Amino acid sequence: MIRKQRPTFTSSELEMQLQQINLDPTSSTTENLEALAPLIKSIQDSDSEQLYLRSLDKFVEEKEREIEKICQENYEDFVSSVSTLLTIRQGSGHLRRRIGDLDGQMGDVGRALGEKKRALLEQKKVARNMDDAIETLQTCLRLLDLVHRVGEMIREGRYWGALRSIEDLLHLTPPSISQTPFYAHILSSLPSLRLSIKDAVTASTKSWLFDVRESGSKVGKLALEQMSQRIKKWRTKREKEGGVRLARVGGAMELVHNERVEFDALDNEDIKVDFKPLYQCIHIYEALESKPELQRNYQLDRKTQATLILTSRLSTTPETLLSTLPLLMQELVGFFIIESHLLRTMPDFRTQRDVDELWDEMCKRIVEVVGSGLKGCSEPEVFLESKTNVLLFVQTLEGYGYNITELNGLLITLFERYSELLLRKFSTDFDQIVSEDDNQPMMVNDQEEFDQVAGVCWLAPGEMESLAMQGFPQAMPFSQTYPMCCINIRNFVDQFYQFTDGVAQQHLDIDEVLRKSLDGLLSDHVSDQIARRLQAMSNLSQIAQVVINLEHFSTACDELEGVLMNLRASQRGGPVHLASTKSFVQTLETAQNRIDSVINSKLESFFELAEYNWMPTRPQSTANEPSTYVFEMITFLTAYVDSVLIGLNEGVKNRAYVHALGRINKWLMDTLCGREIVRFNEMALASVLADVTFIETEIKRLDKAGLDKVFDEVKHTINIVLTESVSAYMEPSIRSMSYPSVKPIRLAVILAKLGKAHALGGVQSSMIKAERRRREADEVAKLAGR
């Protein structure tokens, strides 16, 4: 400790001080003491009594020297001064004693006061320390209370308040304990408190995730039910208003119609999903600067939940798919509606990439689940129901902005397999219908049966009215194959469009698939099947019934093209053309050829009865009395064809007559020009011409169009010979105008055979005729070589 420097007392200062003191001995002691008190006090305060006394002695000595000096000049004054000085010395001695006594008294008093002051200071120090201790304890208690409140708030779930309290611990602490071990311990415990808050809010979020998983199924169920009602309402509107038939759910027109309907799958009368625990967790993690960690953990948790939802359905079979698939769709819809809500409300927490990652993985897994569930399934109904569930799922989540491309691919795959199964099923049905048909007209017994049949069949314009005018029971023009196939066609189209209703067609022309499928069914399993059965048919009435059926199938194809245009799922223009129409036309041609073949086989039996005398002396038959086989053959043809082919239209009948008469004409020409008959004379040709004339006369009575020129070849060929018109035939103009049907090579053969017949006569006239016929034959033959 630095020692205080003692004061010094100069002569001028001492003189001034002494002048202030009245040293008159007569004065009272009280007055002298009052004058000395300030001086003594200042000396006492400065602890310089001895110094002052020495300074005072020195001052007295100086004054004495001054007196002696003065006295040397004035003795009396000196003596007086000495006396005065002695008096002063005596006073100063008295004063010194008084000062000494006073100094002792003051020392005693000062020591007592010092002890009291030291005791007081010690008491004040203790009191101050006690105040500091109380304040410190109170601060510590406040800190401990805050720490305790943090724990309580954590237990009560008030995590944000707990975190704010920790911040208060840092910013509101007085500086008095900032350097204490207690405060350091509190600071060291803050990370563990933050970790406790983090763990508690994480546990709360985990619990929320579990609750959300449990409630997600109900959210999905409500959303799917709402979409199902929306689809039904839109379907009803489409049926009422044809103009919006092609608009799908989710399209612009439907969205406008549905804009007044507000439904929140997460907040409604049945369920309310509270996102507060998650929002609170996000807020806490943001405050702790650990948000990326929460995002990673949340993504992993949600991915695990999605995997659990899907893996629980991996063992699905076709028998269990229809019961498990709706439940799977409900859980997944709820799952991704929640994700969509978070993506919309917390874009800085859930990124589009995170949600897309879950969505893409789910799409792949759901394709696997549906694929494994339908593996080996051959029931179209299971595919149809599966499509309904998947489509409802797609339409629901499409409204929440999810990319449904891959699921549309699944729908297309289901559609392709469904089409195959449907085609296979109906192929079997069509094959069975055609193979079991008895090819007899279908009978209806009353009006109810008639209405049922007419309601499913496609008929030509006016045909239904014509049939309705007939009484009951009545025979329908077609056999049972036609109405049953019509029913199957309608069912096929209906079941086909049941699947495609609502399915996006960006990558698939559904109408074209339907057209090709129908073409395949009608061509391969109706038309071709009928054609195969025709090959084994020999009953003309059955073949005629097949022709009628085929004509109705052709009509059905024309009507079906219009139906398909009206039902067209896409908005592409242009007419629909069924290739099966040509197939039925070809099969109809086959049936008609089969009729011709059967009739020809009957004609062949009559040809075998023909007995011509090729070298008669006179004609054996006339136009009124033809050959026996000709009479029987024409009687059979006119009666049999009209009776058996009664249900066919006139065009088919005429065709049958044309082919039958053409066959007779061909047989006659083949007989005359064939190698079996070597020669014949003009009388034989006249008999053949008479038979032809008889046939033409009988045919004219039928009043059939197009039959008058069937026998032109045989008739004109014989007439050229019998009327000696070979030279005229040689003229090109006459040949082209009058004998266009006569073939030169055949005429030359007949002329040659006539020449051979005349050569047998042996007489000159016969030889001349034979030579002339040979010459004519050679000239006509040259025409054939040109």
C-alpha positions in Angstrom: 0.0 0.0 0.0 1.4 3.5 -0.9 2.2 5.6 2.2 0.7 9.1 2.3 3.3 11.9 2.1 3.2 14.1 5.3 2.6 17.8 4.9 5.3 20.5 5.4 4.8 23.7 7.5 6.5 26.8 6.2 7.2 29.9 8.3 4.6 31.9 6.6 2.0 29.2 7.3 2.9 29.0 11.0 2.8 32.7 11.4 -0.6 32.9 9.8 -1.9 30.1 12.0 -0.5 31.7 15.2 -2.0 35.0 14.2 -5.4 33.3 14.2 -4.8 32.1 17.8 -5.5 34.4 20.7 -2.8 33.5 23.3 -3.9 36.0 25.9 -3.4 34.4 29.3 -6.3 36.2 30.6 -8.5 34.7 28.1 -10.5 31.8 29.0 -9.3 28.4 28.2 -12.5 27.7 26.3 -11.8 30.5 23.9 -8.2 29.4 23.4 -9.3 25.8 22.8 -11.9 26.9 20.3 -9.2 28.8 18.4 -6.8 25.8 18.6 -9.4 23.1 17.8 -9.4 23.5 13.9 -5.6 23.6 13.9 -5.3 20.6 16.1 -7.9 18.7 14.1 -6.1 19.3 10.8 -2.8 18.2 12.5 -4.5 15.2 13.9 -6.1 14.3 10.6 -2.7 14.5 8.9 -1.0 12.6 11.7 1.8 15.3 11.8 1.9 16.4 15.4 5.7 15.9 15.9 6.4 17.5 12.6 4.3 20.4 13.5 6.0 20.8 16.9 9.4 20.7 15.2 8.3 23.2 12.7 6.9 25.3 15.5 10.3 25.1 17.4 12.1 26.1 14.3 9.7 28.9 13.8 10.3 30.1 17.4 14.1 30.0 16.9 13.8 32.0 13.7 11.7 34.5 15.6 14.2 34.6 18.4 17.0 35.4 16.0 14.9 38.1 14.4 14.3 39.4 17.9 18.0 39.3 18.8 18.8 41.1 15.6 16.2 43.7 16.4 17.3 43.9 20.0 20.8 44.6 19.0 19.6 47.8 17.7 17.0 48.5 20.4 17.7 46.8 23.7 14.6 47.9 25.3 12.5 46.7 22.5 14.5 43.6 22.7 13.8 43.1 26.4 10.2 43.8 25.7 10.3 41.4 22.9 12.1 38.9 25.1 9.5 39.3 27.7 6.9 38.9 25.0 8.8 35.9 23.7 9.0 34.3 27.1 5.4 34.8 27.4 4.9 33.3 24.0 7.2 30.4 25.0 5.3 29.9 28.1 2.1 30.0 26.1 3.6 27.7 23.5 4.7 25.4 26.2 1.3 25.5 27.7 -0.1 25.1 24.2 2.2 22.1 23.6 1.0 20.5 26.7 -2.5 21.2 25.8 -1.9 19.8 22.3 -0.3 16.7 23.7 -3.2 16.2 26.0 -5.7 16.9 23.2 -3.7 14.6 20.9 -3.9 11.8 23.4 -7.6 12.4 23.8 -8.1 12.6 20.1 -6.1 9.5 19.6 -8.2 7.6 22.1 -11.4 8.9 20.5 -10.0 8.2 17.0 -9.0 4.7 17.9 -12.5 4.1 19.3 -14.1 5.6 16.3 -11.8 3.6 14.0 -12.8 0.4 15.7 -16.4 1.3 15.4 -15.9 2.3 11.8 -14.1 -0.9 11.0 -16.9 -2.9 12.7 -19.4 -0.9 10.8 -17.6 -1.4 7.5 -17.4 -5.1 8.3 -21.1 -5.2 9.0 -21.9 -3.3 5.8 -19.6 -5.7 3.8 -21.4 -8.7 5.4 -24.8 -7.1 4.6 -23.7 -6.4 1.1 -22.4 -9.9 0.7 -25.7 -11.2 2.1 -27.7 -9.0 -0.4 -25.5 -10.3 -3.2 -25.9 -13.8 -2.1 -29.7 -13.4 -1.8 -29.8 -11.8 -5.3 -27.6 -14.5 -6.7 -29.8 -17.2 -5.1 -32.9 -15.6 -6.4 -31.3 -15.4 -9.9 -30.4 -19.1 -9.6 -33.9 -19.9 -8.4 -35.3 -18.1 -11.4 -33.0 -20.0 -13.7 -33.9 -23.3 -12.0 -37.6 -22.4 -12.3 -37.1 -21.7 -16.0 -35.3 -25.0 -16.4 -38.1 -26.7 -14.5 -40.8 -25.0 -16.6 -38.9 -26.1 -19.7 -39.3 -29.7 -18.5 -43.0 -29.2 -17.7 -43.7 -27.6 -21.1 -42.0 -30.5 -22.8 -44.2 -32.9 -20.9 -47.3 -30.7 -21.7 -46.3 -30.6 -25.4 -45.6 -26.9 -25.4 -42.4 -27.3 -27.3 -42.1 -23.9 -28.8 -42.6 -22.3 -25.3 -39.9 -24.6 -23.9 -37.5 -23.5 -26.7 -38.3 -19.8 -26.0 -37.6 -20.4 -22.3 -34.2 -21.7 -23.2 -33.6 -18.6 -25.2 -34.6 -16.5 -22.2 -32.0 -18.4 -20.1 -29.4 -17.1 -22.5 -30.5 -13.5 -23.0 -32.2 -12.6 -19.7 -29.5 -13.7 -17.2 -28.0 -11.0 -15.0 -24.2 -10.5 -15.4 -23.7 -11.1 -11.6 -23.6 -14.9 -12.1 -22.3 -15.0 -15.6 -18.9 -16.2 -14.4 -20.2 -18.7 -11.8 -19.9 -22.5 -12.0 -23.6 -22.7 -11.6 -24.3 -20.6 -14.6 -21.7 -22.5 -16.6 -23.5 -25.7 -15.5 -26.8 -24.2 -16.7 -25.2 -23.3 -20.0 -23.8 -26.8 -20.4 -27.2 -28.3 -19.8 -28.9 -26.2 -22.5 -27.9 -28.6 -25.4 -29.4 -31.5 -23.5 -32.5 -29.5 -23.0 -32.7 -28.7 -26.7 -32.1 -32.3 -27.4 -34.9 -33.2 -25.0 -37.3 -30.8 -26.8 -36.1 -32.2 -30.2 -36.6 -35.8 -29.0 -40.0 -35.0 -27.5 -41.3 -33.2 -30.6 -39.9 -36.0 -32.8 -41.8 -38.5 -30.7 -44.9 -36.4 -31.1 -44.4 -36.4 -34.8 -43.9 -40.1 -34.9 -47.1 -40.6 -33.0 -48.8 -38.2 -35.4 -47.5 -40.2 -38.4 -49.0 -43.4 -36.9 -52.3 -41.7 -36.3 -52.2 -40.3 -39.9 -51.6 -43.7 -41.2 -54.6 -45.0 -39.3 -56.8 -42.2 -40.5 -55.4 -42.1 -44.0 -57.6 -45.1 -45.0 -60.7 -43.1 -44.0 -59.5 -40.0 -45.8 -58.9 -42.1 -49.0 -62.3 -43.8 -48.6 -64.1 -40.5 -48.4 -62.2 -39.0 -51.3 -62.9 -42.1 -53.5 -66.6 -42.0 -52.5 -66.8 -38.3 -53.4 -65.1 -39.0 -56.8 -67.5 -41.9 -57.4 -70.5 -39.7 -56.7 -69.0 -37.1 -59.0 -68.5 -39.6 -61.8 -72.1 -40.8 -61.4 -73.5 -37.2 -61.6 -71.4 -36.5 -64.7 -72.4 -39.7 -66.3 -76.1 -38.8 -65.7 -75.5 -35.4 -67.2 -73.8 -36.9 -70.2 -76.7 -39.2 -70.8 -79.1 -36.3 -70.7 -77.0 -33.9 -72.8 -75.5 -35.7 -75.8 -73.2 -32.7 -76.5 -71.0 -33.5 -73.5 -71.0 -37.2 -74.0 -67.3 -37.3 -74.9 -66.2 -35.0 -72.0 -64.5 -36.9 -69.3 -64.3 -36.4 -65.5 -61.6 -33.9 -64.8 -62.0 -32.2 -68.2 -62.7 -28.5 -68.6 -66.5 -28.9 -69.0 -66.8 -31.2 -66.0 -64.7 -28.9 -63.8 -67.0 -26.0 -64.6 -70.0 -28.1 -63.7 -68.4 -29.3 -60.5 -66.9 -26.0 -59.3 -69.7 -25.3 -56.9 -69.1 -28.6 -55.0 -66.6 -28.0 -52.2 -65.2 -31.1 -50.4 -62.1 -31.4 -48.3 -61.2 -35.0 -47.7 -59.0 -33.8 -44.7 -61.6 -31.6 -43.0 -65.2 -32.6 -43.2 -68.0 -33.9 -41.0 -66.6 -37.4 -40.8 -62.9 -36.7 -40.2 -60.5 -33.8 -39.4 -56.8 -34.3 -39.8 -54.8 -32.1 -37.5 -51.4 -31.1 -38.9 -50.4 -29.0 -35.9 -48.0 -31.6 -34.4 -46.1 -31.7 -37.7 -46.1 -27.9 -38.2 -44.9 -27.5 -34.6 -42.1 -30.1 -35.2 -41.1 -28.2 -38.4 -41.0 -24.9 -36.5 -38.9 -26.4 -33.7 -36.4 -28.0 -36.1 -36.1 -24.7 -38.0 -35.4 -22.9 -34.7 -32.8 -25.6 -33.9 -31.3 -25.3 -37.4 -32.0 -29.0 -38.0 -34.7 -28.8 -40.7 -32.7 -30.8 -43.3 -32.5 -33.7 -40.7 -36.3 -33.6 -40.2 -36.9 -33.6 -43.9 -34.7 -36.6 -44.4 -36.3 -38.5 -41.5 -39.8 -37.6 -42.6 -39.1 -38.8 -46.1 -37.7 -42.1 -44.8 -40.7 -42.5 -42.5 -43.2 -41.8 -45.2 -41.4 -44.1 -47.6 -41.5 -46.8 -45.0 -45.2 -46.3 -44.5 -45.9 -46.4 -48.3 -43.8 -49.6 -48.5 -45.7 -51.2 -45.6 -49.0 -50.4 -47.3 -47.9 -52.0 -50.5 -46.0 -55.0 -49.1 -49.1 -56.1 -47.1 -50.8 -56.7 -50.5 -48.0 -58.4 -52.4 -49.5 -61.9 -51.9 -52.7 -60.9 -53.7 -54.3 -63.6 -55.9 -57.2 -63.2 -58.5 -59.5 -64.6 -55.8 -58.6 -62.0 -53.3 -57.8 -59.0 -55.5 -61.3 -57.6 -55.7 -61.5 -57.5 -51.9 -58.0 -56.2 -51.2 -57.6 -53.7 -54.1 -60.2 -51.2 -52.9 -58.6 -51.2 -49.4 -55.2 -50.6 -51.0 -56.6 -47.8 -53.1 -58.2 -46.1 -50.0 -54.9 -46.2 -48.0 -52.8 -44.9 -50.9 -55.3 -42.1 -51.8 -55.3 -40.9 -48.2 -51.5 -41.1 -48.1 -51.0 -38.9 -51.1 -53.8 -36.5 -50.3 -51.9 -35.8 -47.1 -48.7 -35.4 -49.1 -50.4 -33.0 -51.5 -51.7 -30.9 -48.6 -48.2 -30.7 -47.1 -46.7 -29.8 -50.5 -49.2 -27.0 -50.9 -49.1 -25.6 -47.3 -45.4 -26.2 -46.5 -43.5 -25.9 -49.8 -40.2 -25.1 -48.0 -40.5 -28.4 -46.0 -41.9 -30.9 -48.6 -40.4 -30.5 -52.0 -41.9 -31.7 -55.3 -39.0 -34.0 -55.7 -39.6 -35.7 -52.4 -43.3 -36.3 -53.2 -42.5 -37.4 -56.8 -40.0 -39.9 -55.5 -42.7 -41.5 -53.3 -45.3 -41.3 -56.1 -43.1 -42.9 -58.7 -42.1 -45.7 -56.4 -45.8 -46.3 -55.5 -46.8 -46.4 -59.2 -44.2 -49.1 -59.9 -45.2 -51.1 -56.8 -49.0 -50.8 -57.5 -48.3 -52.1 -61.1 -46.6 -55.1 -59.5 -49.4 -55.7 -57.1 -52.1 -55.5 -59.7 -50.0 -57.6 -62.2 -49.4 -60.3 -59.6 -53.0 -60.3 -58.5 -54.2 -60.8 -62.1 -51.6 -63.3 -63.1 -53.3 -66.3 -64.5 -56.7 -64.7 -64.3 -59.0 -65.5 -67.2 -62.2 -63.8 -66.0 -62.9 -60.5 -67.8 -65.1 -59.4 -64.9 -62.1 -59.4 -62.6 -60.2 -57.2 -65.0 -63.2 -54.9 -65.3 -63.6 -54.5 -61.6 -59.8 -54.0 -61.1 -59.9 -51.3 -63.8 -62.8 -49.6 -62.0 -60.8 -49.4 -58.8 -57.6 -48.2 -60.5 -59.4 -45.7 -62.6 -61.2 -44.2 -59.6 -57.8 -44.0 -57.9 -56.3 -42.3 -60.9 -59.1 -39.8 -61.3 -59.1 -38.9 -57.6 -55.3 -38.2 -57.4 -55.2 -36.5 -60.8 -57.2 -33.8 -59.2 -54.4 -33.3 -56.7 -51.8 -32.7 -59.5 -50.1 -36.1 -59.6 -48.6 -37.4 -62.8 -50.8 -40.4 -63.8 -48.9 -41.4 -67.0 -47.6 -44.7 -65.6 -51.0 -45.6 -64.1 -52.5 -44.8 -67.5 -50.1 -47.3 -68.9 -51.4 -49.8 -66.3 -54.9 -49.1 -67.5 -53.9 -49.7 -71.1 -52.2 -52.9 -70.1 -55.4 -54.0 -68.3 -57.4 -53.0 -71.3 -55.3 -55.0 -73.7 -55.6 -58.1 -71.5 -59.3 -57.5 -70.9 -59.8 -57.2 -74.6 -58.0 -60.4 -75.2 -60.1 -62.2 -72.6 -63.3 -60.6 -73.8 -62.4 -61.6 -77.4 -61.6 -65.1 -76.4 -64.8 -65.5 -74.4 -67.0 -64.1 -77.1 -65.1 -66.1 -79.8 -66.1 -69.2 -78.0 -69.7 -68.0 -77.7 -69.9 -67.2 -81.4 -68.4 -70.5 -82.4 -70.9 -72.4 -80.3 -73.8 -70.3 -81.6 -72.9 -70.9 -85.2 -72.0 -74.6 -84.8 -75.2 -75.4 -82.9 -77.6 -73.6 -85.3 -80.1 -75.9 -87.1 -80.3 -73.4 -90.0 -84.1 -73.3 -89.7 -86.3 -70.2 -89.5 -86.7 -69.1 -85.9 -90.3 -69.3 -84.6 -91.9 -66.7 -82.3 -95.2 -67.6 -80.6 -96.5 -64.2 -79.4 -96.0 -60.4 -79.5 -93.7 -60.5 -76.4 -91.3 -62.9 -78.0 -91.4 -60.9 -81.2 -90.6 -57.6 -79.4 -87.7 -59.3 -77.6 -86.2 -60.6 -80.9 -86.9 -57.4 -82.9 -85.4 -55.4 -80.0 -82.0 -57.0 -80.3 -81.7 -57.6 -84.0 -80.6 -55.1 -86.6 -83.2 -55.2 -89.5 -83.4 -53.6 -92.9 -85.6 -50.5 -93.1 -89.3 -51.5 -93.1 -88.6 -55.1 -92.3 -89.8 -54.9 -88.7 -93.0 -53.3 -89.8 -93.6 -55.9 -92.4 -92.9 -58.7 -89.9 -95.1 -57.1 -87.3 -98.1 -57.3 -89.6 -98.0 -61.1 -89.7 -99.8 -63.2 -87.2 -98.6 -65.6 -84.5 -97.0 -68.0 -84.4 -94.8 -66.9 -87.2 -91.4 -67.9 -88.7 -88.8 -65.2 -88.6 -86.8 -64.8 -91.8 -83.5 -65.7 -90.0 -82.5 -68.6 -87.8 -81.7 -68.3 -84.1 -78.0 -67.7 -84.9 -78.7 -64.1 -86.0 -80.5 -62.8 -82.8 -78.1 -64.6 -80.5 -75.1 -63.1 -82.3 -76.8 -59.7 -82.2 -77.2 -60.0 -78.5 -73.5 -61.1 -78.1 -72.4 -58.2 -80.3 -74.3 -55.7 -78.2 -73.0 -57.3 -75.0 -69.4 -57.2 -76.4 -69.7 -53.5 -77.3 -71.3 -52.7 -73.9 -68.6 -54.6 -71.9 -65.9 -53.1 -74.1 -67.0 -49.5 -73.4 -67.6 -50.3 -69.8 -63.9 -50.8 -69.5 -62.9 -47.8 -71.6 -65.3 -45.3 -69.9 -63.1 -42.7 -68.3 -59.8 -44.1 -69.6 -57.5 -41.6 -71.3 -56.8 -42.4 -74.9 -53.6 -40.4 -75.6 -51.7 -43.6 -76.4 -54.5 -45.9 -77.6 -57.2 -45.6 -80.1 -59.9 -47.5 -78.3 -62.4 -47.2 -81.1 -60.0 -48.7 -83.5 -59.3 -51.6 -81.1 -63.0 -52.2 -80.8 -63.5 -52.1 -84.6 -60.7 -54.6 -85.1 -62.0 -56.8 -82.3 -65.5 -56.8 -83.8 -64.1 -57.5 -87.2 -62.2 -60.4 -85.8 -65.2 -61.8 -84.1 -67.6 -61.3 -87.0 -65.1 -62.4 -89.7 -63.3 -65.3 -88.0 -66.0 -66.7 -85.7 -69.2 -65.9 -87.6 -68.5 -65.5 -91.3 -65.7 -68.0 -91.6 -67.4 -70.4 -89.3 -70.5 -70.3 -91.4 -68.4 -70.7 -94.5 -66.8 -73.8 -93.1 -70.2 -75.3 -92.3 -71.3 -74.5 -95.8 -68.8 -76.9 -97.2 -70.6 -79.8 -95.6 -74.1 -78.7 -96.4 -76.1 -80.3 -99.1 -79.6 -79.4 -97.9 -80.7 -76.6 -100.2 -83.2 -75.2 -97.6 -80.5 -75.0 -95.0 -78.1 -73.3 -97.4 -80.9 -70.9 -98.3 -81.4 -70.1 -94.6 -77.6 -69.4 -94.3 -77.9 -67.0 -97.2 -80.8 -65.2 -95.4 -78.7 -65.1 -92.2 -75.7 -63.7 -94.1 -77.8 -61.0 -95.7 -79.0 -59.9 -92.2 -75.5 -60.0 -90.9 -74.5 -57.6 -93.8 -77.3 -55.4 -92.7 -76.1 -55.7 -89.1 -72.6 -54.6 -90.1 -74.0 -51.5 -91.8 -76.2 -50.6 -88.8 -73.3 -51.4 -86.4 -71.0 -48.9 -88.2 -73.5 -46.2 -87.3 -73.8 -47.5 -83.7 -70.0 -47.4 -83.3 -69.9 -43.8 -84.7 -72.4 -42.7 -82.0 -70.6 -44.6 -79.3 -67.2 -43.4 -80.4 -65.0 -42.7 -77.4 -62.7 -40.2 -79.1 -63.6 -37.1 -81.0 -62.0 -38.1 -84.2 -64.2 -37.6 -87.2 -64.8 -39.8 -90.3 -67.0 -42.8 -90.7 -66.4 -46.2 -89.2 -65.9 -49.1 -91.7 -66.1 -52.7 -90.7 -63.9 -55.0 -92.8 -66.2 -57.9 -91.7 -68.8 -56.5 -94.2 -66.6 -57.8 -97.0 -66.1 -61.1 -95.2 -69.9 -61.6 -95.1 -70.2 -60.6 -98.7 -67.6 -63.2 -99.6 -69.3 -65.8 -97.4 -72.6 -64.9 -99.0 -71.0 -65.5 -102.4 -69.8 -68.8 -101.1 -73.3 -69.7 -99.9 -74.7 -68.8 -103.3 -72.1 -70.8 -105.0 -73.0 -73.6 -102.7 -76.6 -73.3 -103.9 -75.4 -73.4 -107.4 -73.3 -76.4 -106.6 -76.2 -78.3 -105.0 -78.5 -77.4 -108.0 -75.7 -78.4 -110.4 -75.4 -81.8 -108.7 -79.2 -82.3 -109.2 -78.8 -81.3 -112.8 -76.0 -83.7 -113.3 -78.3 -86.5 -112.4 -80.7 -85.4 -115.1 -77.9 -85.1 -117.6 -77.1 -88.7 -117.0 -80.6 -89.5 -118.2 -80.2 -87.8 -121.5 -80.4 -90.2 -124.5 -79.9 -88.4 -127.8 -79.8 -90.2 -131.1 -77.0 -88.3 -132.9 -77.7 -89.7 -136.3 -81.5 -89.6 -136.6 -83.4 -89.2 -139.8 -85.8 -86.8 -138.3 -85.9 -84.7 -135.1 -86.6 -86.7 -132.0 -88.1 -83.7 -130.0 -90.0 -80.6 -130.6 -90.7 -77.4 -128.7 -93.9 -78.9 -127.5 -92.6 -82.4 -126.8 -89.0 -82.0 -125.6 -86.8 -84.8 -124.5 -87.9 -86.6 -121.3 -84.9 -85.6 -119.3 -85.3 -82.0 -120.3 -89.0 -82.0 -119.2 -88.2 -83.5 -115.9 -85.2 -81.3 -115.4 -87.1 -78.1 -116.0 -90.0 -79.3 -113.9 -87.6 -79.9 -111.0 -85.8 -76.6 -111.5 -88.9 -74.4 -111.6 -90.7 -76.1 -108.8 -87.8 -77.0 -106.5 -86.0 -73.7 -106.7 -89.1 -71.6 -106.1 -90.3 -73.7 -103.2 -87.0 -74.3 -101.4 -85.6 -70.8 -102.0 -88.9 -69.1 -101.3 -87.4 -67.0 -98.5 -84.6 -65.6 -100.7 -84.8 -62.3 -102.5 -85.4 -62.2 -106.2 -81.9 -61.4 -107.0 -80.6 -64.5 -105.3 -83.3 -66.6 -107.0 -82.5 -65.1 -110.4 -78.8 -65.8 -109.8 -79.7 -69.4 -109.0 -81.7 -69.7 -112.3 -78.9 -68.0 -114.2 -76.3 -70.4 -112.9 -78.5 -73.4 -113.4 -79.5 -72.5 -116.9 -75.9 -71.5 -117.7 -74.9 -75.0 -116.5 -77.5 -76.6 -118.9 -76.2 -74.4 -121.7 -72.6 -75.3 -120.9 -73.5 -79.0 -120.7 -75.2 -78.9 -124.1 -72.2 -77.1 -125.7 -69.7 -79.4 -124.0 -71.7 -82.4 -125.2 -71.8 -81.1 -128.8 -68.1 -80.1 -128.8 -66.8 -82.9 -126.6 -64.7 -85.9 -127.7 -67.3 -88.5 -126.6 -69.6 -87.7 -129.6 -67.6 -88.1 -132.8 -70.3 -87.1 -135.3 -73.9 -86.0 -135.5 -76.2 -84.7 -138.2 -78.5 -81.7 -138.6 -81.5 -83.7 -137.2 -79.8 -84.3 -133.9 -79.0 -80.6 -133.7 -82.6 -79.8 -134.4 -83.7 -82.0 -131.5 -81.2 -80.1 -129.2 -82.5 -76.8 -130.4 -86.1 -78.0 -129.8 -85.2 -78.8 -126.2 -83.6 -75.4 -125.7 -86.7 -73.7 -127.1 -88.8 -75.7 -124.7 -86.6 -74.6 -121.8 -86.8 -70.9 -122.8 -90.5 -71.1 -123.1 -90.9 -72.5 -119.6 -88.5 -70.0 -118.1 -90.4 -67.1 -119.7 -93.4 -68.2 -117.7 -91.5 -67.5 -114.5 -91.2 -63.9 -115.4 -87.6 -63.7 -114.2 -85.4 -60.9 -115.4 -82.0 -61.6 -117.0 -82.8 -65.2 -118.2 -83.6 -64.5 -121.9 -80.0 -64.7 -123.1 -78.7 -67.7 -121.2 -79.0 -70.1 -124.1 -77.8 -67.6 -126.8 -74.6 -69.6 -127.4 -76.1 -73.0 -128.0 -79.1 -71.5 -129.8 -77.2 -69.2 -132.1 -74.5 -71.8 -132.8 -77.1 -74.4 -133.9 -79.1 -71.8 -135.9 -76.0 -70.8 -137.9 -75.7 -74.5 -139.0 -79.3 -75.2 -139.6 -80.0 -71.9 -141.5 -76.8 -72.3 -143.5 -75.5 -68.9 -142.2 -71.9 -69.8 -142.0 -70.9 -67.4 -144.8 -72.8 -64.6 -143.0 -71.1 -65.5 -139.7 -67.8 -65.0 -141.5 -68.6 -61.4 -142.0 -67.2 -59.4 -139.1 -70.0 -56.9 -138.9 -72.7 -59.6 -138.9 -70.7 -61.8 -136.4 -70.3 -59.0 -133.9 -73.9 -57.8 -134.3 -75.9 -61.0 -134.5 -73.7 -63.7 -133.1 -71.6 -62.2 -130.3 -72.0 -65.3 -128.1 -70.9 -67.8 -130.7 -67.4 -69.0 -130.2 -65.6 -69.8 -133.6 -63.7 -72.8 -132.2 -66.8 -74.5 -131.0 -68.7 -73.7 -134.2 -65.7 -75.2 -136.1 -65.9 -78.4 -134.0 -69.6 -78.8 -134.7 -69.1 -78.2 -138.5 -66.3 -80.8 -138.5 -68.6 -83.3 -136.7 -71.3 -82.7 -139.2 -68.8 -83.2 -142.0 -67.9 -86.6 -140.5 -71.5 -87.5 -140.3 -72.1 -86.7 -144.0 -69.0 -88.6 -145.0 -70.6 -91.8 -143.8 -73.4 -91.5 -146.3 -71.3 -92.7 -149.2 -73.3 -91.0 -151.9 -72.0 -88.1 -153.9 -74.4 -85.6 -152.4 -73.3 -86.6 -148.9 -69.7 -86.3 -149.8 -70.3 -82.9 -151.3 -72.0 -81.8 -148.0 -69.2 -83.4 -146.0 -66.6 -81.5 -148.0 -68.5 -78.2 -147.6 -68.8 -78.7 -143.9 -65.1 -79.5 -143.6 -64.3 -76.4 -145.7 -66.6 -74.2 -143.5 -65.0 -75.7 -140.4 -61.6 -74.8 -141.6 -62.7 -71.2 -142.4 -64.3 -70.8 -139.1 -61.3 -72.3 -137.3 -59.1 -69.6 -138.9 -61.3 -67.0 -137.1 -60.4 -68.7 -133.8 -56.7 -68.4 -134.6 -56.8 -64.7 -135.2 
